[in-house]
Each structure stands twice: as C-alpha cells, then as structure tokens.
Amino acid sequence: MNKSIMSRTALAIAIALSASTALPATSYAAKKVVATHKLVVPQVTYHTVDVDGTSVFYREAGPADAPVVLLLHGFPTSSHMFRNLIPILADKYHVIAPDYPGFGQSEAPDHTKFAYTFGHYADIVDGLLGKLNINEYAMYVMDYGAPVGYRLALKHPDRVSALIVQNGNAYEEGLKEFWDPIKAYWKSDTPANREALSMLVAPETTKFQYTDGMSDITHIDPDNWGHDQPLLDRPGNKDIQLDLFHDYGTNVPLYPKFQQFFRDKKPPTLIVWGKNDKIFPADGASPYLRDLPHAEMHLLDTGHFALEDKLPEMAPMIHDFLDRKLSRN
C-alpha cells in the first residue's frame, strides 16, 4: 500500500474512532436537553352547538375542571382575536371563547328573522354556558364584549369571579367624537343616518381598527383584516352590523346598572387599555376606578386591538392577575 493510501486510511480510522467515542456523550447531552425542557402546548378545540335554534361556534382549551375564563370579542372580529392568548391561559384555566351570531364561524341568520341586539347576544352566551354546565367565570370583555358581558353579569351577578376589561366601555365619558354619527343614528333612525354608517364596515375602516395607534405596525398581522373583511362582506352582513350599531344605543341607559353591579359585587378587576384607541379612548378607562377603586389599571401605548401589539406584555399581566384572584391553592 503506498503512503498516500495509508495516510487516508489512517485518517478515516481516526475519524471513525473519534465519532464512536463522541456518540454516547452527544446522545446523553441530547437526552438531557429533552428531559429537562418540557414544552407543554395546550390543545385548542373548535365546536359548534345549537343555542335556541342558532348554531354558535366557540373555541375551548384547558383543563375541564379548572376555573373558567370567558373571552368576549369585539367588532368587527370574533374569537379569532383571542387565538394567541387562549393557549397561554389554557395551561391553568378552562377557556371558552364564543363567536356571536353574525360574526366569525357562528350562524348569521337574516336580520329580519333574528334580533341582532346586545340583550339577545347576552342570552345566547348565557345559553351556551348553560349547555356547557358553566356556572362561574372570569370575563375578559373588549369592545362589544363589554355590554354583552355586563348584561350577562346583570342576569347572574354572583357568577362573575373576576373581570378583565380591555377597551370596553361602561361610562359615557368613553363615547367621544368617533361616536357622533352613531349617536345621530340612535337619535333618528332614518335611511340616511343608517347608510352613513356603511363606512364602518368598509375595508379601510377594518384595517384602521387594527393599525391606528399601534406602537409598532410590524407587530400587526395583516391576516386580521384578511380574516374579518370577507365575513363583513357576506351578503346581508352589512344590515346585521347596522342593526347592531343602532342597538348599541340601548347599552348607554344601562351604564348606571353596570356601574351599580361593579359597586355591589366588587369583582376583582384588571383594566388593560390601549390608550391610543380612537374608538374607545382612555377617557373611558379611568371612570371604572370610581366604582372599582381597587381595580388594577394599565394604560398601554397601543390602539384598539391591543393584544395584536402588546401580547408579550399583556399575557403575563393577565395570567398573573388570574393566578392571584382565582387561585385554588
């Protein structure tokens, strides 16, 4: 055998021996990493159930016997807005996030045959919880979710274990300039005043709600308006939304009752509010402290859909609040 071949053979043997002796150490190290790093990702499941003759969709995750956290979405979205928060809370909590009729994956009956009102929505959510045998819950309320949740609280005040309020109004101070054309519709239900609100379901308005006032626009997933707008554009859906804009006016006379509920029941409350929101500005956040003086309040440098921008900041805050207020020790 010539020297060149002998040299290459010796090198190959040396590499093989080195690899064979290194394998156990590498294998052990890999096993050690696997053994010490246990990543648990809760499974989210998706369901549709009949509630009073209407198909209602909801997302669910977490231990069935854990304290319940009910997530109530805003306009113009659905439980989709909670898609990133649900797995974070579901490590310790039983999370339920429904879509109201006319939103998301829930049925959208013709508006002439179905009452699109906030009172009806509260009844629908109540019916869903009844089917799931849920009699106590913390509520995360945002935008439309606030009057839905607070109406539910008036029905069953002893069932609310805690409140998380995110850009959800219960005080007239929170209804600023954005609401002027809607207030005109409340005052006079004319075809002209109704049609004037069509711009609220337009693509540019949907995108505006997700992007305006955000601290960093690169945090905002464009799939949000890509998800919401096709649902808004379904035949007949504009009339559903216009009915709801009109019915929102029925929530305002209930604000004193919502506030009385806060004073009487004093639910543990966390307020996390996007202070740059033009729809529900921070003017509507601080009045909560009149009726819930022990509430925790955080005004964040973000807009309407705060979870899209500030999830890394909000999620630990929300989880810690629930741990402190709902702990079963």
N, C-alpha and C positions, 0 to 999 in steps of 0.2 A: 504494500500500500504506500503511495507516495505521501510526502509530508503534508501537502495541501489537503488531501482527503482525510488523513489522520487528524489534522487540526480541526477540520469542520466536524468530524465525528466526535471529537473530544468536547467541542463547544456545545454540540447538540445534547450530549450526555449530561453535561454540566447544567444546561438549562432545564432538562427534564428532571434531574435530581432536585434542583432548586425549587421547581414548581411543585414537585411532590411533597417536599418538606413544608412548603408555604401553605399548601391547601388546608391542612387542619386549622391553622391559625386564622386564615381568611374565612373559612367556614364558621369557626367559632365566633369570630367577630360579627359576621352577618347574622348568626343566630342570636347573638347578644342584642343587636340592634332591634331585631324583630321582637324579641322577648320583652324589651324594656319600653318599646314605643307602640302603645296600643291605641290606634286611631279608631274611635267609635263614631260612625256617622248614622244618626237616626234615619230610619226609612220613612219617607213621606208617602202616604197613600191617598188615593183620589176616589171620591164617592159621589153618587147621585141618589137622592132619596125623594120620595113624594111627600110634600108638605101641603096639606089642604088642596090637593089636586094640581100642584105645581112642582115640576122637577127642580130640585135645589141641589146645586153642586157644592161640595166642600172638600177642603184639604184637611188631613188629620195626621198627627205624628205624636210620638212619645208614649210613655207607659200608660196603660189604660186606667190604672188606679192612682195616678198622680194628680195633684191639683190641676184644675183646668184653666187654661188661658184662652180666651175667646178673642180672636182678631177680627175687627170690623173695619172694612175697607172704605175708601172714599171714591169720589168721582174723579176721573172717568174710567177708573180701573176696576179691579176685582181682587180676589185673594192672591192674584199674581203679584201684587205689591209686597206681599209678605214672604215670597218664595225663598229669600235668602235668610230671613230671620227665623223661620219655622224650625229648620234643623238645629239652630243654635239653642233655641229654647227647649226643644224636644228631648234633650238629654235628661231633663228632670221633670218636665211638665207635659201634660196632655194638652196638645194644641189643636184647636178647631178654628178653621178659617173659611167661612161660607162666602159664596157669591150671591148677592141679591138678585131676584128676578130682573131680567133686562140687562144684567151685567155678566161678564165672564162666560162661564160654561153653564150657568143656570138657564132655565127656560125663559123665553121672552114673549109672553102672551101679548096679543094685540091690546093696545092701550084702551080700546073701547070696551074690552071684556075683562080687564084686570085693573084693579085700583093701584096705580103706582103712587103710593103715599108712604110717608115715613112711619105712620102708625101701622100700616099693613106690613111694612118691612119688619118692624119690631115683632109683630105677631108671627111672621114667617120664621124669624130667627128663634123665637120662643118655641114654636112648633118643632123646629129642627132639634133644639136642645132637649125637648120632651121625648122625641123619638130616640135620642141617644142616652136618655136617663141621666142627664146632667142637671144638677140642682144647685150648684155653687160654681162660681167662676170669677176670675180676674178678667177685666176687659181692657183691651187696647183699642182705643177709639181714635179715628182720624177722619177729618172732613165729614162726609155723610155718615160715617160710623158713629160720630158723636150723638146726633139726635136719635139714631137707631138705638144705640146703646143706652142712652139716658131714658128713652121711652121704655125700654126693656127694664131698666132699673126702677122706674115708677111702678111697673107691673109687679116686680118681685124685688123689693128693696133689700131684703135680707139675704139674697143670693149673691150679691156682689161682694167679693172678698177683697178686691183691690182695683184701682184704676190706673191706666197709663194713658195719658192724653197727649196726642201729637197733632197739633194744628187742627183741633176740633173745637168748635165754638159753642159756648153756652151763655154768652153775655153780649148785649147789644153793642158794647164798645168794640167788639171784634168785627162788626159789619161796616166796613169802610167804603171808599169810593167804588171799588170793584162791584159792589152790590147795588149801585144806584139803578142800572137798567132792570135788574131783577126786582128791586123794590117797586119800580114803576109797573111791572107786570103784576105784582101782588095787589097793587092799588087798583089797577084797571086791567082786567083780563080781556084785552082786545086782540084781534088778529095781528094788528101792527106791533103791539108790545110783545106778543108771543114770538112773532117772526124775528123781531130784533135780537132775540137771544140765540138764534141759529148759529151765530158766530162762536158760541161756546162749545159746539160740537165739531167745529172745523179743524182740519189737521194742524194748522198753525197754532191754534189755541191749545190743543192737546200737547204738542211739543213744548210750547211755552210753559205749561204747568210743570214739566219735568226739568226744564233748563233754567228758568228765570231765578235769579238769586242764589244759585248754587256756588259753593266755594271753589269748586274745581269741575269744570264741564267734562273733563276726561273721566270723571267717576260715573257719568250718567250713561247707562246702556241704551242705545237707540232702539233696541228691541222693545223698550217700554211703549213708545208711541206706535211702533210697528205692530204691537200686540193689541193695544187699545183701539186704535183708529178703525181697523176693519170691523170691529164689533160695533162701534158707534155708527158705522156706515151701513149696517144691515137694514134692509127695508123695514120701515116702521119704527126704527130705534130712535130717530130724532124726536118723534112725538112722545115716546116714553120719557126721554130726558126733559123735554119741555114741560111735561106734566109734573115731573119731579121738581123742576125749578120753581114752578108755581106753588107746589105743596110745601116747599121749604119754608114758605111764609107761615105755615101753621106751627112751626117749631118755636118761633120767636115768642108767642104768648105763653109757651110752656117754660121759657127760661126761668121764671121765678120758681116753678115747681122743681126744675132740675136743681136749682141752687138750694132749695129747701131740702132736697134729698142729700146734697153734699153736707149741709149743716146738721141734719138729723142723724145720718148714718156715719158720717166722717170716715169714709173708706180710705185706707192708705192710698196715697195718690202720688204718682210721678208725672211731672209735666216736662216733656221734651219737645221743644218748639223751634221750628225753623224761623228765625227772626226776620228773614228777608222775604217771607211769603207775602205777596200782594193780595191773595185771595182771603186767607185768614191770617192777618198780620199779628204781630206780637201784642198789639193793643188788647187782643182777646185772651192773652195768656195770664197776665198779672191779676185780672179780676178774680180768677179762681182762688187766689190767696185770701180774699175777703171771707170766703165761705169754708175754705180748707187751709187754715193758717199753717198747718203742719205739713203741707204738701212740699215735696221736693221739686224745684223748678230749675230747668236748664234751658237757656236760650242759646241756640246753636247758629253758627254762621252758615246758614243754608236756607233753602227755599221750601216749597210746598211739600214735595216728596222727599223728606229729609232722609229716609232710610236709604235712598239711592246714592246719596252723597256722603252720609256720615255713619254708615253701618258699623265700621270698626270702633267708633266712639259710642254709638248708641247701644249696641248689643250687650257689651259688658255692663253698662249702666242699667239696662232693663233687667238683665239676668240677676245682677246683684240686688236690685230692688225686690224682685220676686223672691229671691232666696231669703232676704231679711223679713219680708212681710208674710210669706206663705210657708215658711219653714215648718216642717212637721217634726223636726228633731228626731 
